[in-house]
Amino acid sequence: MTSYEQLFIGGQRVAPLGTEIIEVRSPYDGSLTGTVPAASKADVDAAVEVARAAFDNGPWPKTEPAQRQAILSRFVELYSARAEEFATLITKENGAPIGFTGVLSGMLAMQSQAYLKAASEYPWEVRVSGAAHGNAIWRREPLGVVAAIIPWNAPHQSALVKLFPALLAGCTVILKLAPETALDGQLLGELFMEAGLPKGVLSIFAADRDVSEHLVVHPGVDKIAFTGSTGAGRRIASLAGEQLKRASFELGGKSAAIVLPGADEDAVVAGLQYASFGNNGQSCVAHSRVLVHRDRHDAFVAALAARIGSLKVGNPLEPDTFFGPQVSERQRERVAGYIDIGISEGATVALGGPGMPDGINHGAFVRPTIFANVRNDMRIAREEIFGPVICVLPYDTVDEAVQIANDSEYGLSGGVWAADEETGLAVARRLRTGTLSVNGAFTGFDAPFGGYKNSGIGREFGAEGINHYVEHKSIGV
């Protein structure tokens, strides 16, 4: 069991000013994974005061970019050495299968190295041609105190995708963890300090919604970086907007995968195992709408159901488990409710349905479910379910498939499966979404990631990610 009695404020452990304790329990068997103090509003005030002082008066914003990069490079080394340990803790917290958390923990070095590469090439200060009587110095300067607020489904990825660009830019950061995964972030703080991050630059804690809103509206915070639901994003955007506070958002999705005639359907089925059902379906980028030509609909659904139905459901710590529990009983009830909605709307249950998976009698489990013959006006096709539930929608023409894919309030991710790259790319160019794959290809961490429409504002990864943590200053000379 991992437990803490103090909060991580400004790079050191301090006694909490509140009295609430967060218990993190395994959604698989209810066992106690650990405890940590919940931050109070007074703790938020203290963290902001420390971060403000470190930004306004401390060395970090004035440190040369190369020195900041060296410290964060050392963090990557330290993290990589303990990636397996972190993956196990996260699995105990949120029920994600160890196969998923292990792979993701290993990939975080690639994500972080991409930020380091972008920072080494970033134009922190350049001279540009000015008016007839002079030139201009164009500086990118650290934005200020950043409040980074992250969800529970991939906590280290969500944390580091914000911490790295903010710290590389010279900002100070307050990282607010989700209560469901309140433990793993504590270890990140310790590694950053071991890597050489100065005191005052980083605070990490978990808090409830009321305290989180106090952080969002705090006048000492200059920017909000949020990953989470679209509903929560709207609330934070309204609060930040009242103060004209900088903000970026990575929000929900209802991504479509278009299977074009001639695509290798065996490869599609294998790819959708991960693109649609990875991390127990609790992924904002999940390809939860699968569009298949009407002539191939029934055969495709049968093949997909056979593959997904063969995957192991059970203890997420066992390496051959593909489906673990949902993160909490509340989340299980939400997903189960959508399964009931899909049935009431008239969709065909091709796999799964209501109730617990076969052989499972405890934990926050739902049955991995595939709905067939789905219409795009059904709630299960329009609303983000955030669980192992997908919809297969038939189409008659490619134009209709593109129209269905784009007929969504979301635009975060998606995919096109085709007989060849050029055919797939032609369709991908027509889709209103921020990140796409053709035949399952991965975009990597150098290209920007983010959403259209209600899926967010701003981009993460690489140089574009750093751009959201700097202010631009022009000086005539």
C-alpha positions in Angstrom: 0.0 0.0 0.0 1.2 3.5 -0.9 0.2 6.2 1.6 1.2 9.8 2.2 0.4 12.0 5.2 1.7 15.2 3.7 1.1 17.2 0.5 3.6 17.9 -2.2 3.8 21.7 -2.3 6.6 23.6 -4.1 8.8 20.5 -4.2 8.6 19.5 -0.6 6.3 17.6 1.8 4.2 19.9 4.0 1.4 19.2 6.4 -2.1 19.7 4.9 -4.2 22.6 6.0 -7.4 20.5 5.6 -8.5 17.3 7.2 -10.0 15.3 4.3 -8.3 12.0 3.3 -8.6 10.4 -0.1 -8.8 6.6 -0.1 -7.8 5.0 -3.4 -9.3 1.6 -3.8 -8.9 -1.0 -6.5 -12.0 -1.2 -8.8 -11.2 -4.9 -9.2 -11.5 -6.1 -5.7 -12.0 -3.0 -3.5 -8.7 -3.4 -1.7 -7.0 -0.3 -0.4 -4.3 0.9 -2.8 -3.3 3.9 -0.6 -4.3 7.1 1.0 -3.3 10.8 0.5 -4.5 14.1 2.0 -7.1 15.9 -0.1 -6.1 19.5 -0.8 -8.3 22.2 0.7 -8.8 25.7 -0.6 -6.3 26.9 1.9 -3.8 24.4 0.5 -4.5 25.7 -3.0 -3.8 29.2 -1.8 -0.5 28.1 -0.3 0.5 26.3 -3.5 -0.3 29.3 -5.7 1.6 31.6 -3.4 4.7 29.3 -3.6 4.4 29.0 -7.4 3.8 32.7 -7.8 7.0 33.5 -5.8 9.0 30.9 -7.7 7.9 32.5 -11.0 8.1 36.2 -10.1 11.3 36.0 -8.1 12.9 32.6 -8.5 15.6 31.4 -11.0 13.5 29.0 -13.1 11.9 31.4 -15.6 15.3 33.0 -16.1 17.2 29.7 -16.5 18.7 29.2 -19.9 16.5 26.8 -22.0 19.3 24.3 -22.3 19.6 24.0 -18.5 15.9 23.4 -18.2 16.2 20.7 -20.9 19.0 19.0 -19.1 17.0 18.7 -15.9 14.0 17.3 -17.8 16.2 14.9 -19.7 17.5 13.6 -16.4 13.8 13.1 -15.3 13.3 10.9 -18.4 16.2 8.7 -17.3 14.8 8.4 -13.8 11.3 7.7 -15.0 12.3 5.0 -17.5 14.2 3.1 -14.8 10.9 2.8 -12.8 8.3 2.6 -15.6 7.3 -0.9 -14.6 6.7 0.1 -11.0 4.6 3.1 -12.1 2.5 0.9 -14.5 1.7 -1.5 -11.7 0.6 1.3 -9.3 -1.7 2.9 -11.9 -3.3 -0.5 -12.7 -4.1 -0.9 -9.0 -5.6 2.6 -8.9 -7.8 2.7 -12.0 -8.1 -0.9 -13.2 -6.4 -0.4 -16.6 -4.9 -3.7 -17.7 -1.2 -4.0 -16.9 -0.5 -4.7 -20.6 -1.9 -1.2 -21.4 -0.2 0.7 -18.6 3.1 -1.1 -19.2 3.1 -0.1 -22.9 2.0 3.5 -22.1 4.6 3.9 -19.4 7.3 2.8 -21.8 6.1 5.2 -24.5 6.3 8.2 -22.2 10.0 8.4 -22.8 9.3 8.9 -26.5 6.7 11.5 -25.8 9.1 13.4 -23.5 12.0 13.1 -25.8 9.9 14.7 -28.6 9.3 17.7 -26.3 13.0 17.9 -25.5 13.9 17.8 -29.2 11.3 20.5 -30.0 12.7 22.7 -27.1 16.2 22.3 -28.4 15.1 23.7 -31.8 12.6 26.2 -30.5 13.1 29.9 -31.5 13.2 31.3 -27.9 14.6 34.6 -29.2 15.1 35.6 -32.8 15.8 38.8 -34.7 13.3 39.6 -37.5 13.2 42.4 -40.1 11.4 45.4 -38.8 10.5 48.9 -40.1 12.8 51.0 -42.3 14.7 52.4 -39.3 15.2 49.2 -37.3 14.6 45.5 -36.6 12.6 43.5 -34.0 13.7 41.0 -31.3 11.0 38.4 -31.1 11.1 36.7 -27.7 9.1 33.7 -26.4 8.9 34.1 -22.6 7.4 31.8 -20.0 3.6 32.5 -19.6 3.5 32.3 -15.8 1.9 30.0 -13.2 0.1 27.1 -14.8 -2.7 25.0 -13.3 -2.7 21.6 -15.0 -5.8 19.5 -14.3 -5.8 15.9 -15.5 -8.2 12.9 -15.5 -7.8 9.3 -14.2 -7.6 7.2 -17.3 -4.0 7.7 -18.3 -2.7 9.8 -15.5 1.1 9.9 -16.2 0.6 10.6 -19.9 -1.9 13.3 -19.1 0.4 14.8 -16.5 3.7 14.8 -18.5 2.1 16.0 -21.7 1.4 19.3 -19.8 4.4 19.3 -17.3 7.0 19.0 -20.0 6.1 21.9 -22.2 5.2 24.1 -19.3 8.5 23.4 -17.5 10.6 23.6 -20.7 9.0 27.1 -21.3 10.1 28.2 -17.8 6.6 28.2 -16.1 5.8 27.1 -12.6 3.1 24.5 -12.3 0.4 23.2 -10.0 -0.7 19.7 -11.1 -4.2 18.8 -9.9 -4.7 15.0 -9.9 -8.0 13.1 -10.1 -9.1 11.6 -6.8 -9.3 8.2 -8.4 -5.6 8.2 -9.2 -4.3 10.4 -6.4 -1.2 8.4 -5.7 0.9 8.0 -8.8 1.4 11.7 -9.3 3.1 12.0 -6.0 5.9 9.9 -7.4 6.3 12.2 -10.4 7.0 15.1 -8.0 9.7 13.2 -6.2 11.4 12.3 -9.5 11.4 15.9 -10.7 13.1 17.0 -7.5 15.6 14.2 -7.8 16.3 15.4 -11.4 17.2 18.9 -10.1 14.0 20.9 -10.4 14.3 24.0 -8.1 12.1 24.2 -5.1 8.9 26.2 -5.6 8.5 25.3 -9.3 6.1 22.3 -8.9 3.2 21.3 -6.7 1.1 18.2 -7.0 -2.1 17.2 -5.2 -5.6 15.8 -5.6 -8.7 17.6 -4.8 -12.5 17.6 -5.2 -14.4 19.6 -7.8 -15.1 22.6 -5.5 -11.4 23.0 -4.6 -10.5 22.5 -8.2 -12.7 25.4 -9.2 -11.0 27.5 -6.5 -7.7 26.7 -8.3 -9.1 27.6 -11.7 -10.4 31.1 -10.6 -7.4 31.9 -8.4 -6.0 35.3 -9.4 -2.5 34.0 -9.0 -2.9 31.5 -11.8 -2.1 32.6 -15.3 -3.1 29.6 -17.4 -5.3 26.5 -17.2 -4.4 23.3 -19.0 -7.2 20.8 -18.8 -7.8 17.3 -20.0 -11.2 15.8 -19.3 -14.8 15.7 -20.3 -16.4 18.3 -22.6 -18.9 19.2 -19.9 -16.2 20.0 -17.4 -14.2 21.8 -20.1 -17.2 24.1 -20.7 -17.4 24.9 -17.0 -13.7 25.7 -16.8 -13.7 27.7 -20.0 -16.5 29.9 -18.6 -14.7 30.5 -15.4 -11.4 31.2 -17.1 -13.1 33.4 -19.7 -14.4 35.7 -17.0 -10.8 36.5 -16.1 -9.5 36.5 -19.7 -7.2 33.7 -18.4 -5.2 31.7 -20.9 -6.6 28.2 -21.3 -6.2 25.1 -23.4 -8.4 22.0 -23.4 -8.2 18.4 -24.6 -11.8 17.1 -24.2 -14.1 14.3 -25.2 -14.5 12.4 -28.4 -16.9 10.1 -30.4 -14.4 9.2 -33.1 -15.3 7.4 -36.3 -13.3 4.7 -38.1 -14.3 4.4 -41.7 -13.8 0.9 -43.3 -13.7 1.5 -47.0 -14.5 -1.2 -49.6 -11.4 -3.2 -50.4 -9.7 -2.7 -46.9 -8.1 -5.8 -45.3 -10.9 -6.6 -42.9 -8.7 -9.0 -40.8 -6.3 -6.1 -40.3 -9.1 -3.8 -39.4 -10.5 -6.1 -36.8 -7.1 -6.6 -35.3 -6.5 -2.8 -35.2 -9.9 -2.0 -33.7 -9.1 -4.3 -30.8 -6.8 -1.5 -29.6 -8.2 1.6 -31.2 -11.7 1.0 -30.0 -11.4 -1.1 -26.9 -7.9 -0.2 -25.4 -7.8 0.8 -21.8 -11.2 -0.8 -21.1 -12.7 1.7 -23.7 -11.9 4.5 -21.3 -10.1 6.6 -23.8 -11.0 10.0 -25.3 -9.5 8.9 -28.7 -11.4 5.6 -28.8 -12.8 4.7 -32.3 -16.2 4.2 -30.9 -18.2 4.5 -34.2 -17.2 2.0 -36.9 -18.6 2.7 -40.3 -18.8 -0.3 -42.7 -20.3 -0.6 -46.1 -23.7 -2.1 -45.9 -22.8 -5.1 -48.1 -20.1 -6.1 -45.6 -21.8 -5.0 -42.4 -23.0 -8.4 -41.1 -19.9 -10.3 -41.9 -17.7 -7.6 -40.4 -19.7 -7.4 -37.2 -19.4 -11.2 -36.8 -15.7 -11.1 -37.3 -15.2 -8.2 -34.8 -17.5 -9.8 -32.2 -15.6 -13.1 -32.5 -12.2 -11.4 -31.9 -13.4 -9.1 -29.0 -15.4 -12.0 -27.4 -12.3 -14.1 -27.3 -10.3 -11.6 -25.1 -9.8 -12.2 -21.4 -11.8 -10.2 -18.9 -10.6 -10.3 -15.3 -7.8 -9.3 -13.0 -6.0 -6.3 -14.6 -2.7 -7.2 -13.0 -2.6 -10.5 -15.0 -0.6 -10.0 -18.2 -3.0 -11.8 -20.4 -6.0 -9.8 -19.3 -7.3 -7.4 -22.0 -10.4 -6.0 -20.2 -10.3 -5.0 -16.5 -12.9 -3.2 -14.5 -14.1 0.3 -15.1 -12.4 2.9 -12.9 -15.3 3.0 -10.3 -18.7 1.8 -9.6 -20.1 5.1 -10.7 -18.4 4.7 -14.1 -19.7 1.2 -14.3 -23.2 2.4 -13.7 -22.8 5.1 -16.4 -21.6 2.6 -19.0 -24.2 0.0 -18.1 -26.9 2.7 -18.5 -25.7 3.4 -22.1 -26.0 -0.3 -22.9 -29.6 -0.2 -21.7 -30.1 2.9 -23.8 -28.7 1.3 -26.9 -31.1 -1.7 -26.5 -34.1 0.6 -26.0 -33.1 2.6 -29.1 -33.4 -0.6 -31.2 -29.7 -1.3 -31.9 -28.7 -4.9 -32.3 -26.5 -6.4 -29.6 -23.8 -8.3 -31.5 -21.7 -8.9 -28.4 -22.1 -8.3 -24.7 -25.1 -6.5 -23.4 -26.4 -5.9 -19.8 -24.9 -7.6 -16.8 -21.5 -8.8 -15.6 -19.1 -10.7 -17.8 -19.2 -14.4 -17.6 -17.4 -15.8 -14.6 -17.0 -12.4 -12.9 -18.9 -11.8 -9.7 -17.2 -8.7 -8.2 -15.6 -5.5 -9.3 -16.7 -2.5 -11.5 -17.1 -4.6 -14.7 -19.3 -4.3 -17.7 -19.6 -6.7 -20.6 -17.6 -5.5 -23.7 -20.4 -4.6 -26.0 -20.8 -4.2 -29.8 -23.9 -2.6 -31.1 -24.7 -3.3 -34.8 -27.2 -1.6 -37.2 -26.8 1.6 -35.4 -28.1 4.9 -36.7 -26.1 8.1 -36.2 -29.1 9.8 -34.5 -29.1 7.3 -31.7 -27.7 8.5 -28.3 -25.2 5.7 -28.3 -23.8 7.1 -31.5 -23.7 10.7 -30.5 -22.7 10.8 -26.8 -19.4 9.8 -25.3 -19.8 6.6 -23.4 -16.2 6.2 -22.2 -16.3 2.4 -21.8 -15.9 -0.8 -23.8 -19.0 -0.1 -26.0 -18.9 0.6 -29.7 -21.4 1.2 -32.5 -21.2 -0.3 -36.0 -23.0 1.9 -38.5 -23.7 0.8 -42.1 -23.2 3.2 -45.1 -23.9 3.0 -48.8 -21.5 5.4 -50.4 -18.1 6.9 -49.4 -19.7 10.4 -49.4 -22.3 9.2 -46.9 -19.6 7.7 -44.7 -17.8 11.0 -44.6 -21.1 12.8 -43.8 -21.8 10.4 -41.0 -18.3 10.7 -39.5 -18.5 14.5 -39.6 -22.0 14.6 -38.1 -20.8 14.9 -34.5 -20.2 17.6 -32.0 -16.8 16.0 -31.4 -13.7 15.9 -33.6 -10.8 14.5 -31.6 -9.6 11.3 -33.4 -10.6 8.8 -36.0 -9.3 6.4 -38.7 -9.7 5.3 -42.3 -9.0 1.8 -43.4 -8.5 1.4 -47.2 -6.9 -0.9 -49.8 -4.1 1.6 -50.3 -2.6 4.7 -48.6 -3.7 7.2 -51.2 -7.3 6.1 -51.1 -7.4 6.3 -47.3 -5.6 9.7 -47.3 -8.1 11.2 -49.7 -10.9 10.4 -47.3 -8.9 11.4 -44.2 -8.4 14.9 -45.6 -12.2 15.3 -45.7 -12.8 14.5 -42.0 -13.2 17.2 -39.5 -11.1 15.8 -36.7 -7.8 16.6 -35.2 -5.9 13.3 -35.4 -6.4 10.5 -37.9 -4.8 7.2 -38.8 -4.7 5.5 -42.2 -4.6 1.8 -41.9 -3.7 2.0 -38.2 -0.6 4.2 -38.6 0.5 6.1 -35.5 1.2 9.9 -35.9 3.9 9.9 -33.2 4.7 12.7 -30.8 6.2 15.3 -33.1 3.0 16.1 -34.8 0.4 18.1 -32.9 -2.5 16.4 -31.1 -5.9 18.0 -30.2 -9.5 18.3 -31.3 -11.9 20.2 -33.6 -15.3 21.4 -32.4 -16.2 20.3 -28.8 -13.2 18.1 -28.5 -11.0 21.0 -27.4 -9.0 24.1 -27.9 -5.2 24.1 -28.5 -2.7 21.3 -29.3 -0.2 19.2 -27.4 3.0 17.4 -28.4 6.2 18.9 -29.9 6.7 22.6 -30.7 3.0 23.3 -31.0 2.6 22.1 -27.4 5.3 24.5 -26.1 3.5 27.3 -27.9 0.7 27.2 -25.4 3.0 28.0 -22.5 4.8 31.1 -23.8 3.9 34.7 -24.3 5.3 36.6 -27.3 7.2 39.8 -26.9 8.4 42.1 -29.7 11.2 44.6 -29.0 12.1 47.2 -31.6 15.9 47.8 -32.0 
